[in-house]
């Protein structure tokens, strides 16, 4: 019969996960040892093996914790529109607009207060996206596949003339501009001389939506240029 974890055991496990997120975000997987993480968590390093089976297990659990903790508006989107038939194109346009809004809300969710753990989680996910580790690839794909499929479905309806590779490039361009915005927010604030930018997230979302629709060549979806 398995023993149930005590409150003290749960607290130690939680401290190790949070310390791992902070430390992996700063130094990457290869630049960190379990002793350093345990020291930061004020725990015995042997507990990393006890709770997680080792450093790789702790890394996976840190990523899983980030996915479970963060907001995920994209996952709450309505089902992708059907490929053809009355209203399919209009539904795909609305689906794309909703996707951009949800993705931006997810990206900006951790910018609503000075929480070092949220900032570290964002930095760690940026590291992982740039160079996924073999041990975490399956978990990463499990999390992002629904997002990719929803966006690709909308794009397939709107641009049925494009190949799969071309549609993937379109999708990367749409999401890439938003990821760059979030990851470069510090320098954007310096350039603007405004540490609170963006006060109007709605305006930023409208810009990315309009920019994406213009790039896709969907003239009926955005206001025409004024003379």
VEXMIMI-688878 format. One line per field, with one value per residue: residue in three letters; residue number from 1; chain; x, y, z of N, C-alpha, C, O in turn. Coordinates in pm, whole numbers. Layout:
BEGIN
res [Ala, ...]
n [NUM, ...]
chain [A, ...]
n.X [X, ...]
n.Y [Y, ...]
n.Z [Z, ...]
ca.X [X, ...]
ca.Y [Y, ...]
ca.Z [Z, ...]
c.X [X, ...]
c.Y [Y, ...]
c.Z [Z, ...]
o.X [X, ...]
o.Y [Y, ...]
o.Z [Z, ...]
This chain:
BEGIN
res [Unk, Unk, Unk, Unk, Unk, Unk, Unk, Unk, Unk, Unk, Unk, Unk, Unk, Unk, Unk, Unk, Unk, Unk, Unk, Unk, Unk, Unk, Unk, Unk, Unk, Unk, Unk, Unk, Unk, Unk, Unk, Unk, Unk, Unk, Unk, Unk, Unk, Unk, Unk, Unk, Unk, Unk, Unk, Unk, Unk, Unk, Unk, Unk, Unk, Unk, Unk, Unk, Unk, Unk, Unk, Unk, Unk, Unk, Unk, Unk, Unk, Unk, Unk, Unk, Unk, Unk, Unk, Unk, Unk, Unk, Unk, Unk, Unk, Unk, Unk, Unk, Unk, Unk, Unk, Unk, Unk, Unk, Unk, Unk, Unk, Unk, Unk, Unk, Unk, Unk, Unk, Unk, Unk, Unk, Unk, Unk, Unk, Unk, Unk, Unk, Unk, Unk, Unk, Unk, Unk, Unk, Unk, Unk, Unk, Unk, Unk, Unk, Unk, Unk, Unk, Unk, Unk, Unk, Unk, Unk, Unk, Unk, Unk, Unk, Unk, Unk, Unk, Unk, Unk, Unk, Unk, Unk, Unk, Unk, Unk, Unk, Unk, Unk, Unk, Unk, Unk, Unk, Unk, Unk, Unk, Unk, Unk, Unk, Unk, Unk, Unk, Unk, Unk, Unk, Unk, Unk, Unk, Unk, Unk, Unk, Unk, Unk, Unk, Unk, Unk, Unk, Unk, Unk, Unk, Unk, Unk, Unk, Unk, Unk, Unk, Unk, Unk, Unk, Unk, Unk, Unk, Unk, Unk, Unk, Unk, Unk, Unk, Unk, Unk, Unk, Unk, Unk, Unk, Unk, Unk, Unk, Unk, Unk, Unk, Unk, Unk, Unk, Unk, Unk, Unk, Unk, Unk, Unk, Unk, Unk, Unk, Unk, Unk, Unk, Unk, Unk, Unk, Unk, Unk, Unk, Unk, Unk, Unk, Unk, Unk, Unk, Unk]
n [1, 2, 3, 4, 5, 6, 7, 8, 9, 10, 11, 12, 13, 14, 15, 16, 17, 18, 19, 20, 21, 22, 23, 24, 25, 26, 27, 28, 29, 30, 31, 32, 33, 34, 35, 36, 37, 38, 39, 40, 41, 42, 43, 44, 45, 46, 47, 48, 49, 50, 51, 52, 53, 54, 55, 56, 57, 58, 59, 60, 61, 62, 63, 64, 65, 66, 67, 68, 69, 70, 71, 72, 73, 74, 75, 76, 77, 78, 79, 80, 81, 82, 83, 84, 85, 86, 87, 88, 89, 90, 91, 92, 93, 94, 95, 96, 97, 98, 99, 100, 101, 102, 103, 104, 105, 106, 107, 108, 109, 110, 111, 112, 113, 114, 115, 116, 117, 118, 119, 120, 121, 122, 123, 124, 125, 126, 127, 128, 129, 130, 131, 132, 133, 134, 135, 136, 137, 138, 139, 140, 141, 142, 143, 144, 145, 146, 147, 148, 149, 150, 151, 152, 153, 154, 155, 156, 157, 158, 159, 160, 161, 162, 163, 164, 165, 166, 167, 168, 169, 170, 171, 172, 173, 174, 175, 176, 177, 178, 179, 180, 181, 182, 183, 184, 185, 186, 187, 188, 189, 190, 191, 192, 193, 194, 195, 196, 197, 198, 199, 200, 201, 202, 203, 204, 205, 206, 207, 208, 209, 210, 211, 212, 213, 214, 215, 216, 217, 218, 219, 220, 221, 222, 223, 224, 225, 226, 227]
chain [A, A, A, A, A, A, A, A, A, A, A, A, A, A, A, A, A, A, A, A, A, A, A, A, A, A, A, A, A, A, A, A, A, A, A, A, A, A, A, A, A, A, A, A, A, A, A, A, A, A, A, A, A, A, A, A, A, A, A, A, A, A, A, A, A, A, A, A, A, A, A, A, A, A, A, A, A, A, A, A, A, A, A, A, A, A, A, A, A, A, A, A, A, A, A, A, A, A, A, A, A, A, A, A, A, A, A, A, A, A, A, A, A, A, A, A, A, A, A, A, A, A, A, A, A, A, A, A, A, A, A, A, A, A, A, A, A, A, A, A, A, A, A, A, A, A, A, A, A, A, A, A, A, A, A, A, A, A, A, A, A, A, A, A, A, A, A, A, A, A, A, A, A, A, A, A, A, A, A, A, A, A, A, A, A, A, A, A, A, A, A, A, A, A, A, A, A, A, A, A, A, A, A, A, A, A, A, A, A, A, A, A, A, A, A, A, A, A, A, A, A, A, A, A, A, A, A]
n.X [85, 65, 213, 50, 127, 268, 185, 421, 591, 468, 501, 781, 827, 692, 846, 1086, 1011, 944, 1189, 1338, 1222, 1293, 1575, 1644, 1545, 1722, 1976, 1954, 1906, 2146, 2323, 2279, 2286, 2154, 2210, 2236, 1976, 1836, 1955, 1860, 1594, 1598, 1625, 1706, 1930, 1898, 1629, 1541, 1580, 1417, 1155, 1128, 1282, 1521, 1724, 1622, 1359, 1267, 1290, 1097, 869, 868, 811, 558, 421, 425, 265, 21, -30, -41, -250, -479, -621, -641, -697, -961, -1104, -1366, -1470, -1288, -1382, -1594, -1466, -1588, -1886, -2188, -2108, -1860, -1617, -1650, -1668, -1413, -1256, -1343, -1260, -981, -936, -1018, -830, -588, -641, -675, -423, -255, -358, -288, -7, 41, -54, 113, 219, 100, 172, 441, 576, 820, 830, 645, 764, 1001, 896, 798, 1041, 1172, 1004, 1044, 1311, 1278, 1113, 1284, 1487, 1392, 1420, 1501, 1384, 1163, 1009, 776, 588, 578, 475, 227, 102, 102, -9, -303, -335, -187, -326, -579, -525, -410, -626, -809, -657, -636, -897, -920, -710, -704, -557, -292, 1, 72, 320, 343, 124, 199, 417, 281, 135, 346, 442, 229, 205, 465, 512, 373, 497, 753, 692, 614, 849, 1026, 942, 1056, 1260, 1097, 953, 1157, 1230, 995, 989, 820, 736, 507, 390, 216, -56, -297, -404, -592, -565, -319, -377, -567, -400, -220, -404, -517, -282, -210, -430, -413, -167, -236, -398, -678, -910, -1175, -1191, -1087, -1079, -1076, -802, -788, -844]
n.Y [-118, 218, 497, 795, 1127, 1362, 1686, 1825, 1691, 1750, 2027, 2049, 1928, 2110, 2340, 2257, 2232, 2498, 2623, 2495, 2591, 2864, 2844, 2684, 2856, 3067, 2953, 2740, 2390, 2235, 2392, 2370, 2208, 1944, 1990, 2266, 2351, 2227, 2356, 2614, 2565, 2507, 2239, 1888, 1749, 1484, 1451, 1527, 1309, 1131, 1242, 1298, 1133, 1218, 1467, 1511, 1426, 1615, 1844, 1793, 1789, 2049, 2186, 2077, 2177, 2450, 2454, 2371, 2574, 2821, 3061, 2961, 3059, 2996, 2724, 2725, 2802, 2801, 2513, 2439, 2587, 2433, 2302, 2379, 2513, 2705, 3001, 2913, 3044, 3295, 3206, 3102, 3333, 3465, 3273, 3289, 3551, 3524, 3339, 3484, 3683, 3525, 3402, 3623, 3713, 3497, 3514, 3760, 3730, 3689, 3933, 4100, 4170, 4194, 3914, 3697, 3421, 3377, 3527, 3383, 3139, 3209, 3271, 3023, 2866, 2995, 2928, 2652, 2635, 2730, 2541, 2246, 1987, 1639, 1480, 1625, 1670, 1525, 1601, 1874, 1882, 1768, 1971, 2192, 2104, 2114, 2392, 2454, 2300, 2420, 2681, 2618, 2496, 2707, 2865, 2697, 2700, 2966, 3008, 2807, 2760, 2733, 2534, 2278, 2334, 2607, 2707, 2645, 2818, 3061, 3042, 3042, 3298, 3454, 3383, 3430, 3710, 3791, 3649, 3760, 4023, 3987, 3876, 4080, 4291, 4446, 4603, 4735, 4899, 5063, 5195, 5337, 5491, 5437, 5273, 5133, 5038, 4787, 4996, 4978, 4696, 4601, 4759, 4670, 4405, 4442, 4553, 4337, 4153, 4284, 4318, 4052, 3955, 4116, 4029, 3770, 3821, 3877, 4057, 4132, 4129, 4334, 4691, 4903, 5097, 5443, 5727]
n.Z [0, -94, 62, 162, 52, 280, 421, 457, 282, 37, 34, 19, -230, -394, -352, -468, -737, -803, -751, -946, -1184, -1171, -1171, -1396, -1590, -1573, -1631, -1806, -1895, -1903, -1764, -1495, -1178, -968, -702, -678, -736, -527, -310, -348, -305, -43, 41, 76, -156, -230, -237, -483, -651, -512, -534, -808, -965, -1064, -1237, -1502, -1473, -1290, -1447, -1647, -1485, -1398, -1637, -1687, -1471, -1532, -1763, -1651, -1475, -1607, -1778, -2035, -2285, -2552, -2563, -2495, -2710, -2957, -3151, -3452, -3767, -4022, -4334, -4574, -4734, -4656, -4488, -4398, -4460, -4332, -4069, -4038, -4056, -3825, -3644, -3672, -3584, -3318, -3233, -3246, -3056, -2821, -2803, -2762, -2517, -2355, -2372, -2250, -1999, -1776, -1733, -1562, -1312, -1069, -1065, -1005, -1056, -1262, -1466, -1494, -1576, -1829, -1954, -1942, -2100, -2342, -2390, -2420, -2644, -2839, -2849, -2823, -2586, -2617, -2415, -2339, -2560, -2636, -2440, -2489, -2754, -2709, -2571, -2746, -2985, -3015, -3042, -3273, -3462, -3458, -3555, -3806, -3932, -3963, -4139, -4358, -4456, -4529, -4708, -4926, -5146, -5086, -5010, -4760, -4635, -4697, -4559, -4298, -4276, -4291, -4053, -3865, -3908, -3820, -3546, -3471, -3473, -3250, -3044, -3061, -2990, -2719, -2606, -2648, -2502, -2303, -2431, -2611, -2440, -2349, -2588, -2640, -2418, -2208, -1934, -1878, -2103, -2293, -2235, -2356, -2445, -2619, -2848, -2945, -3003, -3204, -3398, -3460, -3554, -3780, -3931, -3980, -4127, -4353, -4450, -4518, -4726, -4717, -4807, -4738, -4468, -4316, -4248, -4535, -4674, -4601, -4804]
ca.X [0, 146, 191, 3, 224, 235, 189, 562, 645, 413, 565, 917, 815, 654, 963, 1182, 961, 957, 1332, 1383, 1179, 1377, 1714, 1652, 1522, 1843, 2099, 1930, 1913, 2284, 2401, 2227, 2296, 2045, 2249, 2205, 1831, 1798, 1998, 1766, 1466, 1621, 1590, 1813, 1938, 1850, 1485, 1514, 1565, 1303, 1028, 1120, 1364, 1644, 1718, 1531, 1223, 1235, 1272, 966, 764, 867, 737, 418, 367, 404, 147, -100, -47, -64, -377, -478, -741, -648, -761, -1104, -1167, -1467, -1417, -1252, -1495, -1590, -1383, -1664, -2028, -2229, -2054, -1731, -1512, -1673, -1633, -1267, -1205, -1368, -1174, -846, -935, -1026, -702, -489, -675, -648, -279, -200, -399, -204, 129, 49, -115, 210, 275, 6, 224, 583, 588, 942, 806, 579, 864, 1092, 822, 798, 1177, 1201, 930, 1112, 1428, 1233, 1063, 1397, 1564, 1326, 1502, 1435, 1305, 1041, 943, 641, 504, 562, 383, 94, 44, 86, -78, -437, -323, -142, -432, -686, -479, -394, -758, -861, -579, -671, -1024, -901, -615, -702, -464, -156, 45, 86, 439, 313, 32, 280, 493, 186, 108, 464, 449, 124, 239, 599, 507, 325, 604, 859, 641, 620, 987, 1101, 862, 1145, 1322, 989, 922, 1267, 1218, 881, 1000, 697, 750, 377, 339, 103, -174, -413, -378, -688, -508, -213, -444, -624, -290, -172, -512, -522, -156, -216, -530, -357, -64, -303, -472, -821, -951, -1306, -1187, -1035, -1119, -991, -724, -859, -776]
ca.Y [0, 338, 599, 923, 1232, 1452, 1828, 1865, 1635, 1829, 2159, 2033, 1902, 2236, 2429, 2208, 2266, 2643, 2653, 2444, 2686, 2984, 2815, 2643, 2975, 3149, 2889, 2629, 2257, 2187, 2478, 2358, 2078, 1927, 2049, 2410, 2365, 2188, 2463, 2725, 2523, 2474, 2098, 1791, 1717, 1348, 1454, 1540, 1172, 1071, 1294, 1313, 1035, 1278, 1601, 1515, 1416, 1744, 1936, 1763, 1829, 2196, 2225, 2038, 2273, 2575, 2436, 2361, 2697, 2941, 3076, 2901, 3101, 2929, 2593, 2744, 2847, 2714, 2418, 2498, 2586, 2332, 2345, 2438, 2529, 2841, 3057, 2855, 3146, 3392, 3140, 3090, 3467, 3487, 3181, 3344, 3667, 3474, 3274, 3588, 3743, 3430, 3382, 3742, 3714, 3399, 3565, 3876, 3701, 3696, 4067, 4181, 4193, 4156, 3778, 3639, 3285, 3388, 3572, 3270, 3040, 3256, 3258, 2881, 2819, 3050, 2840, 2521, 2650, 2751, 2417, 2143, 1874, 1511, 1429, 1703, 1694, 1468, 1687, 2002, 1862, 1742, 2098, 2289, 2048, 2171, 2531, 2451, 2245, 2519, 2787, 2564, 2471, 2837, 2909, 2612, 2748, 3099, 3003, 2669, 2752, 2716, 2402, 2265, 2409, 2749, 2738, 2644, 2943, 3165, 3028, 3088, 3444, 3511, 3367, 3484, 3853, 3807, 3600, 3862, 4135, 3955, 3854, 4205, 4396, 4536, 4701, 4817, 5002, 5159, 5275, 5426, 5571, 5413, 5145, 5068, 4994, 4857, 5016, 4939, 4568, 4586, 4821, 4583, 4289, 4486, 4569, 4206, 4092, 4350, 4288, 3912, 3941, 4178, 3938, 3654, 3863, 3860, 4198, 4163, 4111, 4451, 4817, 4947, 5217, 5568, 5819]
ca.Z [0, -105, 164, 111, 80, 389, 385, 450, 158, -73, 38, -32, -374, -457, -348, -566, -871, -822, -761, -1076, -1287, -1160, -1202, -1537, -1673, -1569, -1677, -1896, -1836, -1889, -1675, -1359, -1110, -872, -574, -683, -726, -391, -221, -366, -247, 98, 53, 54, -299, -250, -257, -627, -699, -443, -585, -954, -1034, -1112, -1295, -1617, -1421, -1231, -1559, -1705, -1391, -1399, -1757, -1668, -1374, -1605, -1850, -1569, -1398, -1687, -1848, -2169, -2355, -2683, -2545, -2473, -2834, -3018, -3249, -3581, -3862, -4127, -4446, -4685, -4708, -4619, -4365, -4358, -4468, -4226, -3943, -4033, -4025, -3682, -3570, -3673, -3495, -3181, -3203, -3220, -2927, -2713, -2794, -2699, -2376, -2287, -2365, -2163, -1869, -1667, -1727, -1485, -1179, -1055, -1013, -1063, -1103, -1392, -1563, -1516, -1654, -1967, -2006, -1959, -2217, -2460, -2410, -2465, -2780, -2929, -2862, -2743, -2544, -2650, -2303, -2321, -2690, -2637, -2357, -2560, -2866, -2651, -2530, -2855, -3102, -3037, -3087, -3412, -3545, -3471, -3645, -3940, -3990, -4008, -4254, -4472, -4511, -4588, -4819, -4975, -5259, -5037, -4967, -4615, -4593, -4705, -4450, -4176, -4275, -4255, -3910, -3790, -3920, -3736, -3405, -3447, -3443, -3112, -2955, -3061, -2911, -2575, -2563, -2663, -2439, -2228, -2520, -2666, -2340, -2350, -2710, -2626, -2296, -2132, -1865, -1862, -2233, -2355, -2151, -2437, -2510, -2728, -2966, -2994, -3062, -3332, -3493, -3505, -3631, -3910, -4001, -4023, -4232, -4473, -4500, -4577, -4845, -4693, -4813, -4682, -4324, -4245, -4313, -4646, -4647, -4625, -4893]
c.X [89, 110, 144, 104, 176, 239, 333, 626, 597, 480, 707, 916, 783, 772, 1067, 1139, 981, 1104, 1388, 1345, 1269, 1519, 1732, 1632, 1647, 1959, 2079, 1949, 2057, 2366, 2365, 2249, 2186, 2080, 2213, 2055, 1785, 1837, 1902, 1631, 1475, 1578, 1714, 1814, 1890, 1699, 1448, 1493, 1442, 1171, 1014, 1203, 1493, 1619, 1621, 1385, 1177, 1209, 1134, 853, 755, 789, 589, 349, 336, 278, 19, -132, -92, -204, -368, -609, -755, -721, -912, -1177, -1270, -1402, -1388, -1368, -1481, -1517, -1461, -1811, -2059, -2169, -1918, -1621, -1526, -1636, -1482, -1201, -1223, -1281, -1032, -835, -936, -895, -597, -515, -637, -498, -213, -237, -316, -62, 143, -3, -16, 274, 187, 51, 366, 599, 709, 920, 738, 678, 962, 1025, 820, 936, 1213, 1128, 992, 1236, 1385, 1182, 1176, 1474, 1501, 1420, 1429, 1343, 1171, 961, 799, 544, 476, 462, 240, 23, 15, 6, -219, -433, -286, -255, -546, -646, -468, -528, -818, -789, -611, -802, -1002, -809, -598, -605, -320, -126, 54, 207, 413, 219, 106, 363, 403, 157, 223, 477, 348, 162, 375, 598, 464, 430, 717, 817, 656, 764, 1071, 1030, 949, 1206, 1217, 952, 1032, 1256, 1107, 893, 880, 706, 621, 318, 325, -12, -299, -382, -471, -632, -399, -274, -505, -516, -245, -278, -517, -399, -159, -314, -483, -250, -122, -377, -620, -884, -1083, -1304, -1136, -1077, -1022, -918, -805, -777, -745]
c.Y [124, 438, 727, 1032, 1323, 1594, 1874, 1814, 1714, 1965, 2153, 2011, 2031, 2333, 2387, 2244, 2415, 2684, 2608, 2540, 2808, 2958, 2770, 2763, 3060, 3086, 2777, 2496, 2215, 2270, 2466, 2218, 2067, 1985, 2197, 2433, 2334, 2296, 2581, 2692, 2495, 2329, 2012, 1751, 1575, 1344, 1478, 1403, 1106, 1112, 1285, 1214, 1091, 1413, 1610, 1508, 1547, 1848, 1917, 1811, 1981, 2247, 2194, 2136, 2406, 2565, 2435, 2493, 2814, 2941, 3013, 2933, 3030, 2796, 2605, 2789, 2748, 2622, 2488, 2488, 2473, 2391, 2414, 2447, 2672, 2885, 3007, 2961, 3250, 3333, 3127, 3224, 3495, 3397, 3232, 3464, 3623, 3409, 3378, 3654, 3651, 3410, 3501, 3749, 3614, 3453, 3676, 3850, 3717, 3834, 4159, 4204, 4143, 4019, 3712, 3498, 3286, 3431, 3459, 3163, 3080, 3239, 3112, 2826, 2872, 2967, 2708, 2527, 2664, 2622, 2308, 2028, 1744, 1461, 1501, 1723, 1643, 1554, 1819, 1988, 1836, 1873, 2190, 2236, 2105, 2314, 2536, 2404, 2346, 2629, 2737, 2540, 2601, 2882, 2825, 2656, 2878, 3098, 2859, 2650, 2723, 2572, 2398, 2342, 2559, 2793, 2740, 2772, 3061, 3161, 3076, 3239, 3511, 3502, 3430, 3630, 3875, 3759, 3702, 3982, 4107, 3942, 3981, 4321, 4496, 4643, 4790, 4929, 5107, 5252, 5378, 5519, 5555, 5277, 5069, 5018, 4842, 4874, 4968, 4811, 4546, 4644, 4735, 4461, 4325, 4500, 4433, 4135, 4150, 4317, 4146, 3894, 4005, 4087, 3815, 3691, 3839, 3999, 4230, 4165, 4232, 4578, 4852, 5075, 5341, 5657, 5949]
c.Z [0, 4, 98, 143, 192, 340, 369, 321, 37, -81, -17, -182, -449, -461, -450, -708, -898, -833, -895, -1188, -1287, -1209, -1346, -1629, -1682, -1645, -1779, -1828, -1807, -1792, -1529, -1305, -1006, -735, -568, -668, -584, -290, -228, -301, -98, 127, 31, -93, -329, -278, -403, -688, -639, -506, -737, -1033, -1091, -1178, -1413, -1572, -1360, -1340, -1623, -1614, -1383, -1521, -1741, -1572, -1442, -1691, -1768, -1499, -1484, -1748, -1986, -2239, -2490, -2671, -2529, -2599, -2884, -3120, -3382, -3678, -3964, -4249, -4557, -4647, -4668, -4486, -4324, -4356, -4357, -4090, -3928, -4000, -3876, -3597, -3562, -3580, -3349, -3138, -3168, -3085, -2810, -2693, -2726, -2551, -2296, -2267, -2261, -2023, -1754, -1658, -1642, -1342, -1169, -989, -1078, -1118, -1241, -1499, -1596, -1600, -1801, -2030, -2032, -2081, -2346, -2493, -2473, -2609, -2880, -2954, -2774, -2710, -2578, -2540, -2291, -2449, -2692, -2556, -2427, -2674, -2818, -2618, -2647, -2974, -3120, -3087, -3235, -3503, -3564, -3569, -3788, -4008, -4043, -4135, -4378, -4537, -4587, -4710, -4867, -5090, -5216, -4999, -4814, -4565, -4594, -4593, -4316, -4164, -4237, -4104, -3824, -3794, -3828, -3588, -3372, -3410, -3298, -3011, -2946, -2977, -2762, -2528, -2570, -2595, -2363, -2316, -2584, -2569, -2333, -2471, -2697, -2506, -2205, -2064, -1848, -1993, -2236, -2257, -2223, -2513, -2627, -2857, -3028, -3063, -3197, -3438, -3547, -3590, -3771, -3995, -4058, -4138, -4363, -4534, -4568, -4706, -4832, -4692, -4746, -4529, -4247, -4317, -4425, -4609, -4682, -4718, -4819]
o.X [180, -7, 193, 162, 58, 290, 364, 704, 674, 511, 748, 997, 840, 794, 1131, 1222, 1028, 1138, 1474, 1426, 1315, 1577, 1826, 1695, 1676, 2033, 2176, 2002, 2087, 2469, 2414, 2231, 2132, 1991, 2166, 2012, 1704, 1761, 1867, 1564, 1375, 1505, 1813, 1709, 1847, 1648, 1334, 1400, 1369, 1084, 904, 1196, 1567, 1508, 1547, 1299, 1061, 1118, 1064, 754, 646, 709, 504, 233, 234, 195, -82, -248, -173, -266, -261, -697, -867, -799, -984, -1297, -1263, -1292, -1455, -1445, -1372, -1508, -1407, -1854, -1968, -2178, -1864, -1541, -1428, -1579, -1429, -1103, -1132, -1234, -967, -739, -863, -853, -523, -422, -574, -451, -125, -153, -278, -4, 244, 3, -57, 371, 198, -26, 409, 632, 703, 984, 772, 678, 1000, 1089, 838, 947, 1278, 1184, 993, 1262, 1448, 1206, 1167, 1520, 1550, 1491, 1306, 1237, 1075, 856, 710, 432, 364, 375, 144, -98, -87, -42, -253, -518, -345, -277, -602, -725, -511, -542, -872, -852, -613, -815, -1057, -827, -492, -573, -235, -216, 46, 198, 455, 232, 79, 376, 443, 155, 202, 517, 378, 153, 398, 675, 513, 448, 771, 897, 706, 799, 1176, 1056, 920, 1204, 1243, 922, 1004, 1272, 1123, 817, 842, 686, 622, 209, 413, -61, -394, -340, -435, -649, -388, -227, -495, -536, -232, -246, -521, -410, -115, -284, -510, -245, -64, -415, -683, -909, -1103, -1405, -1140, -1107, -901, -964, -880, -654, -687]
o.Y [135, 461, 764, 1030, 1357, 1622, 1953, 1885, 1741, 2013, 2241, 2071, 2058, 2400, 2472, 2284, 2453, 2769, 2674, 2568, 2851, 3040, 2814, 2771, 3119, 3155, 2725, 2489, 2165, 2223, 2543, 2120, 2167, 2024, 2247, 2524, 2407, 2325, 2639, 2781, 2463, 2302, 2057, 1722, 1547, 1248, 1451, 1382, 1034, 1028, 1266, 1211, 1020, 1465, 1708, 1576, 1586, 1929, 2015, 1867, 2036, 2340, 2276, 2172, 2468, 2656, 2491, 2520, 2897, 2837, 3012, 2848, 3008, 2760, 2506, 2812, 2628, 2649, 2585, 2392, 2424, 2512, 2500, 2395, 2752, 2815, 3053, 2967, 3290, 3402, 3139, 3230, 3543, 3437, 3219, 3477, 3677, 3421, 3361, 3677, 3694, 3403, 3484, 3787, 3642, 3439, 3686, 3938, 3757, 3853, 4281, 4253, 4060, 4010, 3675, 3459, 3205, 3377, 3441, 3102, 2995, 3198, 3081, 2746, 2803, 2939, 2658, 2435, 2615, 2596, 2281, 1977, 1739, 1405, 1446, 1787, 1711, 1578, 1869, 2073, 1880, 1886, 2259, 2315, 2142, 2354, 2611, 2462, 2356, 2665, 2805, 2561, 2606, 2931, 2877, 2651, 2899, 3177, 2799, 2537, 2692, 2497, 2502, 2409, 2631, 2902, 2825, 2827, 3149, 3265, 3142, 3301, 3613, 3600, 3476, 3672, 3966, 3820, 3726, 4037, 4191, 3992, 3989, 4437, 4615, 4761, 4907, 5041, 5225, 5373, 5493, 5615, 5648, 5174, 4952, 4961, 4772, 4775, 4923, 4814, 4480, 4586, 4728, 4418, 4248, 4463, 4417, 4065, 4077, 4291, 4123, 3824, 3952, 4071, 3763, 3603, 3787, 4054, 4342, 4198, 4232, 4573, 4834, 5152, 5343, 5660, 6041]
o.Z [83, 35, -9, 252, 199, 231, 280, 259, -55, -190, -92, -254, -555, -561, -512, -790, -1005, -915, -952, -1276, -1393, -1280, -1413, -1735, -1787, -1715, -1833, -1717, -1698, -1744, -1447, -1378, -961, -659, -465, -597, -527, -197, -126, -249, -34, 222, -26, -149, -440, -335, -443, -766, -708, -529, -789, -1156, -1158, -1174, -1424, -1628, -1376, -1329, -1650, -1660, -1363, -1509, -1778, -1591, -1414, -1692, -1811, -1468, -1441, -1767, -2047, -2251, -2537, -2759, -2547, -2596, -2857, -3168, -3418, -3672, -3989, -4265, -4627, -4545, -4648, -4386, -4223, -4263, -4295, -4005, -3817, -3926, -3809, -3491, -3458, -3505, -3266, -3023, -3070, -3008, -2714, -2579, -2642, -2469, -2182, -2160, -2192, -1937, -1644, -1584, -1650, -1260, -1249, -871, -1195, -1216, -1327, -1610, -1712, -1686, -1889, -2145, -2132, -2157, -2448, -2609, -2566, -2687, -2993, -3065, -2665, -2798, -2569, -2568, -2237, -2446, -2744, -2599, -2425, -2691, -2882, -2635, -2648, -3056, -3232, -3167, -3313, -3609, -3673, -3656, -3881, -4128, -4154, -4228, -4490, -4659, -4695, -4803, -4851, -5127, -5299, -4960, -4748, -4462, -4503, -4538, -4231, -4055, -4161, -4038, -3723, -3696, -3765, -3515, -3260, -3324, -3231, -2906, -2839, -2901, -2687, -2421, -2505, -2627, -2360, -2280, -2610, -2611, -2313, -2458, -2737, -2494, -2134, -2129, -1809, -1994, -2185, -2202, -2159, -2628, -2725, -2964, -3150, -3168, -3293, -3554, -3669, -3686, -3870, -4115, -4170, -4235, -4471, -4656, -4663, -4783, -4924, -4584, -4700, -4467, -4124, -4436, -4411, -4524, -4779, -4710, -4878]
